[in-house]
Amino acid sequence: MCWNTSSAFTPVGVVLRGTATRRVVRTLGDAAHLLMKEWPSDDGEEYMAAVKACVDAITGKISPEQFREILLRAANKAGIAALTVVYQGLEHGGPDQPSQVRN
């Protein structure tokens, strides 16, 4: 079985309640750590879907971007602030300049 925890996806910044902890999740490994060690609750339908999707992405059954969308839904349901910075290229000030922030 090929496990791919280094696959990257569009980064998601999360702020965990109660701890004032901020994380940027960039890879499947980052996401697995977040879900297993730092998620505020280990129950609920959306959380379980995110854990399953993380395993599915690590094993290649779904794409990292498909997992990312499921992670965002789980964060929303858990009351975790999740931000995505979308870059649109050089015409908007270069790759380091955000063009849109989505919650």
Contact map, one row per residue, 1 for C-alpha under 8 A:
1110000000000000000000000000000000000000000000000000000000100000000000000000000000000000000000000000000
1111000000000000000000000000000000000000000000000000000000110000000000000000000000000000000000000000000
1111100000000000000000000000000000000000000000000000000001110000000000000000000000000000000000000000000
0111111000000000000000000001000000000000000000000000000011110000000000000000000000000000000000000000000
0011111000000000000000000011100000000000000000000000000001000000000000000000000000000000000000000000000
0001111100000000000000000011100000000000000000000000000000000000000000000000000000000000000000000000000
0001111110000000000000000011000000000000000000000000000001000001000000000000000000000000000000000000000
0000011111100000000000000111000000000000000000000000000000000001000000000000000000000000000000000000000
0000001111100000000000000110000000000000000000000000000000000001100100000000000000000000000000000000000
0000000111110000000000000100000000000000000000000000000000000000100100000000000000010100000000000000000
0000000111111000000000011110000000000000000000000000000000000000000000000000000000011000000000000000000
0000000001111100000000011100000000000000000000000000000000000000000000000000000001111000000000000000000
0000000000111110000001111000000000000000000000000000000000000000000000000000000001110000000000000000000
0000000000011111000001111000000000000000000000000000000000000000000000000000000111100000000000000000000
0000000000001111100111100000000000000000000000000000000000000000000000000000000111000000000000000000000
0000000000000111111111000000000000000011000000000000000000000000000000000000000110000000000000000000000
0000000000000011111110000000000000000001000000000000000000000000000000000000001100000000000000000000000
0000000000000001111100000000000000000000000000000000000000000000000000000000000000000000000000000000000
0000000000000001111110000000000000000000000000000000000000000000000000000000000000000000000000000000000
0000000000000011111111000000000000000000000000000000000000000000000000000000000000000000000000000000000
0000000000000011101111100000000000000000000000000000000000000000000000000000000000000000000000000000000
0000000000001111000111110000000000000000000000000000000000000000000000000000000000000000000000000000000
0000000000001110000011111000000000000000000000000000000000000000000000000000000000000000000000000000000
0000000000111100000001111100000000000000000000000000000000000000000000000000000000000000000000000000000
0000000000111100000000111110011000000000000000000000000000000000000000000000000000000000000000000000000
0000000111110000000000011111011000000000000000000000000000000000000000000000000000000000000000000000000
0000111110100000000000001111111000000000000000000000000000000000000000000000000000000000000000000000000
0001111100000000000000000111111100000000000000000000010011000001000000000000000000000000000000000000000
0000110000000000000000000011111110000000000000000000000000000000000000000000000000000000000000000000000
0000000000000000000000001111111111000000000000000000000000000000000000000000000000000000000000000000000
0000000000000000000000001111111111100000000000000000010000000000000000000000000000000000000000000000000
0000000000000000000000000001111111110000000000000010010000000000000000000000000000000000000000000000000
0000000000000000000000000000111111111100000000000000000000000000000000000000000000000000000000000000000
0000000000000000000000000000011111111110000000000000000000000000000000000000000000000000000000000000000
0000000000000000000000000000001111111110000000000110000000000000000000000000000000000000000000000000000
0000000000000000000000000000000111111110000000000000000000000000000000000000000000000000000000000000000
0000000000000000000000000000000011111110000000000000000000000000000000000000000000000000000000000000000
0000000000000000000000000000000011111111000000000000000000000000000000000000000000000000000000000000000
0000000000000001000000000000000001111111110000000000000000000000000000000000000000000000000000000000000
0000000000000001100000000000000000000111110000000000000000000000000000000000010000000000000000000000000
0000000000000000000000000000000000000011111100000000000000000000000000000000010000000000000000000000000
0000000000000000000000000000000000000011111100110000000000000000000000000000000000000000000000000000000
0000000000000000000000000000000000000000111110110000000000000000000000000000000000000000000000000000000
0000000000000000000000000000000000000000111111110000000000000000000000000000000000000000000000000000000
0000000000000000000000000000000000000000001111111000000000000000000000000000000000000000000000000000000
0000000000000000000000000000000000000000000111111100000000000000000001001100100000000000000000000000000
0000000000000000000000000000000000000000011111111110000000000000000000000100010000000000000000000000000
0000000000000000000000000000000000000000011111111111000000000000000000000000000000000000000000000000000
0000000000000000000000000000000000000000000011111111100000000000000001000100000000000000000000000000000
0000000000000000000000000000000000100000000001111111110000000000001001100100000000000000000000000000000
0000000000000000000000000000000100100000000000111111111000000000000000000000000000000000000000000000000
0000000000000000000000000000000000000000000000011111111100000000000000000000000000000000000000000000000
0000000000000000000000000000000000000000000000001111111110000100001001000000000000000000000000000000000
0000000000000000000000000001001100000000000000000111111111000000001000000000000000000000000000000000000
0000000000000000000000000000000000000000000000000011111111100000000000000000000000000000000000000000000
0000000000000000000000000000000000000000000000000001111111111100000000000000000000000000000000000000000
0001000000000000000000000001000000000000000000000000111111111111001000000000000000000000000000000000000
0011101000000000000000000001000000000000000000000000011111111001000000000000000000000000000000000000000
1111000000000000000000000000000000000000000000000000001111111000000000000000000000000000000000000000000
0111000000000000000000000000000000000000000000000000000111111110000000000000000000000000000000000000000
0000000000000000000000000000000000000000000000000000000111111110000000000000000000000000000000000000000
0000000000000000000000000000000000000000000000000000100110011111011000000000000000000000000000000000000
0000000000000000000000000000000000000000000000000000000010011111111000000000000000000000000000000000000
0000001110000000000000000001000000000000000000000000000011000111111100000000000000000000000000000000000
0000000011000000000000000000000000000000000000000000000000000011111110000000000000000000000000000000000
0000000000000000000000000000000000000000000000000000000000000111111111000000000000000000000000000000000
0000000000000000000000000000000000000000000000000100110010000111111111100000000000000000000000000000000
0000000011000000000000000000000000000000000000000000000000000001111111110000000000000000000000000000000
0000000000000000000000000000000000000000000000000000000000000000111111111000000000000000000000000000000
0000000000000000000000000000000000000000000001001100100000000000011111111100000000000000000000000000000
0000000000000000000000000000000000000000000000000100000000000000001111111110000000000000000000000000000
0000000000000000000000000000000000000000000000000000000000000000000111111111000001000000000000000000000
0000000000000000000000000000000000000000000001000000000000000000000011111111100000000000000000000000000
0000000000000000000000000000000000000000000001101100000000000000000001111111110000000000000000000000000
0000000000000000000000000000000000000000000000000000000000000000000000111111111111000000000000000000000
0000000000000000000000000000000000000000000000000000000000000000000000011111111111000000000000000000000
0000000000000000000000000000000000000000000001000000000000000000000000001111111100000000000000000000000
0000000000000000000000000000000000000001100000100000000000000000000000000111111100000000000000000000000
0000000000000000100000000000000000000000000000000000000000000000000000000011111110000000000000000000000
0000000000000111100000000000000000000000000000000000000000000000000000000011111111000000000000000000000
0000000000000111000000000000000000000000000000000000000000000000000000000011001111100000000000000000001
0000000000011110000000000000000000000000000000000000000000000000000000010011000111110000000000000000001
0000000000011100000000000000000000000000000000000000000000000000000000000000000011111000000000000000111
0000000001111000000000000000000000000000000000000000000000000000000000000000000001111100000000000000111
0000000000110000000000000000000000000000000000000000000000000000000000000000000000111110000000000111110
0000000001000000000000000000000000000000000000000000000000000000000000000000000000011111000000000111110
0000000000000000000000000000000000000000000000000000000000000000000000000000000000001111100000111111000
0000000000000000000000000000000000000000000000000000000000000000000000000000000000000111111100100110000
0000000000000000000000000000000000000000000000000000000000000000000000000000000000000011111111100000000
0000000000000000000000000000000000000000000000000000000000000000000000000000000000000001111111100000000
0000000000000000000000000000000000000000000000000000000000000000000000000000000000000001111111000000000
0000000000000000000000000000000000000000000000000000000000000000000000000000000000000001111111001010000
0000000000000000000000000000000000000000000000000000000000000000000000000000000000000000111111111000000
0000000000000000000000000000000000000000000000000000000000000000000000000000000000000000111111111000000
0000000000000000000000000000000000000000000000000000000000000000000000000000000000000011110011111100000
0000000000000000000000000000000000000000000000000000000000000000000000000000000000000010000011111100000
0000000000000000000000000000000000000000000000000000000000000000000000000000000000000010000111111110000
0000000000000000000000000000000000000000000000000000000000000000000000000000000000001111000000111111100
0000000000000000000000000000000000000000000000000000000000000000000000000000000000001111000100001111100
0000000000000000000000000000000000000000000000000000000000000000000000000000000000001110000000000111110
0000000000000000000000000000000000000000000000000000000000000000000000000000000000111100000000000111111
0000000000000000000000000000000000000000000000000000000000000000000000000000000000111100000000000001111
0000000000000000000000000000000000000000000000000000000000000000000000000000000011110000000000000000111
